[in-house]
Amino acid sequence: MARTQWYPARALWATRLTLQGQRLARRALPYVLMAPALGLLAVVLVYPLLYSFRLSFTDWTLLNFRTGAKFIGLANYQKVLLDGDFWNALGVTLVFMVSSTAIEFALGLGIAHLMARDYRGKGWLNPLILLPFMCTNVVVGLVFRIMMNYDLGVINYLLDLVHLPPVNWLGDVATAMPAVVLMDVWNMTSFMALLLLAGLQALPEEPFESAIIDGASRAQILWHITLPMLRPVILVAVLWRLIDTFKVFDVIYILTGGGPAKATDTMSIFAFRTGFQFFKLGYASAIAYIMVLIMLVLAIVAVRLTMQSAKGLRKVNRV
């Protein structure tokens, strides 16, 4: 009798093990499929990050790469914080960030309102508005460099047609930063408009209809209804652009190379020049990780502000 009962219990135990194995196999299958991509990502991204982090604590230069880098602790980070070129690059980057993002937001909001309306020619005008964002950064930098050339640029040619003196856009300290900001505004305003357009199209229509019935003007609707309800999208768009402009490199390097007189020398260009022109890779790694720390702070602020704004908007909708 005991032997007869033993066989069903063994079969039930084997069935349970089989079911557990199947569940584990189903759970492990996505990770197995992602393993090659994760391994490649670790080789391409994680290893260089860890290696450069270790490098930031050494004095690795072109002079001692054969003998090996010497561990110097936090000396590179201390040197960065005392470097006047670093603070100049940080100031230039902040000016570029704030100027570009503010102008792009103001223009992007107006373009988003235009794109959200129904008008004749919308089918071809909307793609035309988004065309600058589709251009690669290298192409944008080269085109603006040609357009702003002092002798052969089309901008100075147009100024000459209206009897205005030519401007050395890229060779004058006073005009180099406005030229860089103008280029970025032309390139990225459509991206800002696209984000804000998505937010506008997701807003409910009832508050706007009630405001129109109550006799509110367009300015009042924009200030008291549209912007408060659009606040989470605005925060995401603005903070995304702030982070993106903080690490910008290619277009400015192509346009001005950080000059003249370091007037457009951003953090990325400063780190690149230190590492790949002066070959101070340990010092450049410290600069790069300070940039990572600043971007991490911006990302944390972005996440917290977005979550708080979303919670506030949900409370308003409940009321």
N, C-alpha and C positions, 0 to 999 in steps of 0.2 A: 504493500500500500504506500509506503514511504517512497519506494522507487518510482511508483506510478505518478506520485505528486511531484517528484523531483524534475521529471522531464518537462512538464508545462512551466514550472518556475524557471528552468534553464532557458526554455524557448522565449518566455516573456522577458527575461534579462537580456538575451541576445537581441530581441526586437528593440528594446529600449536603447541598447548601445548603438544599434544601427541607426535609429532615429536621431540620437544625439550626434552621431558622426555626420549624418546628412545635414543637420542644422549647422554644425561647425564648418562643414564644407561650403554651405551656402554663404555663411558669414565671411569665410576667408576668401571666397572667390573674388570679390572686388579688390581686395588687397593684393591678391596674386596677379590680377590683371594690371593693376597699377604699379606693381613692383618695378618693371623695366623703366617706366617713366620717372618714378621716384628715385631710382638709382642714378639715372642720367641727370636728374635735377640736383641730386646730392653732389655729383662730380662737378657739374658746371657751376652751381651756385653756392652750395653749403661749404664745400672745401675751400674755394677762394675766399669766402667770407672769414672762415676760421683762420686761414693762413695769413690774410691781411691783418686780422686782429692780433695775431701773434707778432706779426711784423711791426705793428705800431709800437711795440715795447722794445724795439731794437734800433741800432744805428745803421741799418742796411743802406749802403750807398754803392755807387759804381766803383769806388776805390777799394772797398773791402768785400766785394761779392765772392772773391776766390777764397779768402781766409775765413769767411763766415761772419754773420752778423752778431754783434755783441749785445747782450741784454742790458738795457739801461733803465728799465722800469717806466715810471711816468714822466721821464725827462722830455719826451717828445710832446706830450700833452701840455706840460708846463711851458715849453717853448712856444707852442702854438698860441696859448693865451697871452703871451707877452710879445707876439709878433704883430707889428703895425700893419703889415700886408694882409694878415688874416682879418683884422678888424675892418680894414678898408674893403676887403672882399665881402665881409658880412654886411657892411653898410650898403654897398652897391647892390647886393642881392636883395636886401630888404626894400630898398627903393624900387627896384625892378618888380618885386613881388606885389607891393601895395599899388603901385601905379598901374601896372598891367591888369591886375585883378579888378580894381575899381572901375577902370574904363570898360573892360570887357563885360562886367556885370551890368553897368548902365546901358551900354549898347545892346547887350544880349537880351535884357528884359524888354527893350523896345522892339527888337526884331522878333522875339518870341510872341509878343502881342500881335504883331503884324502877321506872322505865320499862322496864328490861331484863328484869324478871321477868314471869312469867305470873300474872295474878290476875284475879279477877272485876271487870268494869267497866273493863278496860284500854282498850277501844275508845273510851270517851268521856272517861276521865280523862286520857289522854295529850294529846289535843288541848286539853283545858282547861288543862293545865299550860303548853302553848305559847302560849296566848292572849295573855299580856302582851307577848310579843315581836312579835306581829302588830299591836299598836297603834302608831300613829305617835307620834313624840316630842312633837309639838305637843299632841296630845290628852292624852298622859300628863302633860305639864307643867300643862295647864289643869285637869285633874281633880284632881291633887294640890294645886294651889294652892287649889282650892275646898275640898277635904277638910281642909286644914291651916289654913283661915281661923280667926282667933282667936275671932270672934263667931259665925259661922254654920257652921263646919266640923264634919263628922261625927266627927272624931277627938276634938275637945274635948267634943262631945256625949256620946260614949261614956265619956269620963273623968268627966263630970259624973254619969253614971248610977251609977258606982261610988264617987261622993263624993270624987273627986280634983280638984284645982284645974286650971283650963285652962292650957294651955301656948301661949306665943307662938312657934309653930314657925318661922315665917318672919321674925319681927321681932326675934329675940334672937340675939346672936352665939353663944351657947353651943349653941343648938339648930338653927341654920340649916344648918350642914354635915351633922349627922346626918340632917336632913330630906331634904337633897339626896341623900345616900348611900342612904337608904331608898327614895327614888323610883327611883334607878338600879338598885338591887338588885331591886326588884319588876319593873322593865321588862326587864332583861337577864339575869337568872338562867336563864330558860328557854333563852336562846341558848347559854349556857355548858353547860347540861345537854344540849342537842342535840348539841353538838360532842363532849362526853365520852361520850354514848350511842353515837355512831358509832364511837368508839374502842373502847368495851367490846364492842360486837357484832362487831368485827373481831378480837378476841383469840382465840387457839386454846384449845380446851377441855381439851387433855391435861394442861397443868400444874395446872389446878384440880382435875381428877379425881385426879391423883397426890397432891396436897396433902390432899384429903379422905380418901383411903385411908390416908395416913400419920397422920391424926388432927389436922391443923392446924385451929386455930380460925378463925372468920371474920375476926377482927382480924389474925391472922397472915397469912391469905391476902391480905387487903387491903394490908397493909404490905409484904410480901415478894414478892408475885406481881403483884397487880393494878396497883399504882402504878408499880413499875419498868417493867412492860411497856407501861403507858399513858403513859409519860413523854414521848414525842414529841408525842402529842395534847395532853397537858397543857401543854407548852411553847407549842404553837401557840395553844391557846385562851387561856392567860393573857397571852401577849405581844400577841395580837390585841386583847384587852380593854384592856391597858395603853395601847396606841397609840390605841384608840378613845376611851377616857376622857380621854386627854391633850388631844384636840382637841374635846371636847364643848362645845357652845355653846347649842343651841336650848332644851333642857329646863331648864337652869339659868337661862338668861336669862328664860324665861317664868315660872319658879317664884320666883326671888328677884331677878333683874336684877343679880346680883353682890353684893348687900347681905346683911344690914345691915353697915355699916361695913367693906365689902370682905371680909366673912367668907367669901363664896362667889365671889369675883372671880377666875375662872380666867384662864388665858393667852388663850383665845379671846375672852372678854368684855373683857379688858383691851385687846387689840388692836382689837376692834370699837369700844369707847368712844373710844379714842385717835383712830381714823381717821374715824369717822362721827358722833361727837358733838363732839369738839374739832377735827376737820378737819385733823389733823396727819398727812397721808397718807404723807409720807416717813418719819416716825418710826414710824407703824403698820406700814409695809412692812418696816422693819427688825425689829420685834417678830415679825411673821409669819415672816420668814426664819430667825430664831433658833428659832422653833417648828419649822420644817421641818428644821433641822439636828438638833434634839433627836429628832424623830421618825425621821429617817434613821439616827441612831445606834441607836435602839431597834429599827428594822427590821433593821439589820446584825447586832445581837446576836441577834435572833430567828432569823434565817437560820442563823447559825453554831451556835447552841445546838441548833436542830432537826436540822441535819446531823450534828453530833457525837452527839446522842442516837440518831438513826436508825442511824449506824454502830455504836454500842455495842450496840443492840438486835439488829442483824444478827449481830454476833459471838456474842452470847448464844444466838441461835437456832441458829447453826452448831454450837456446843458441845453 
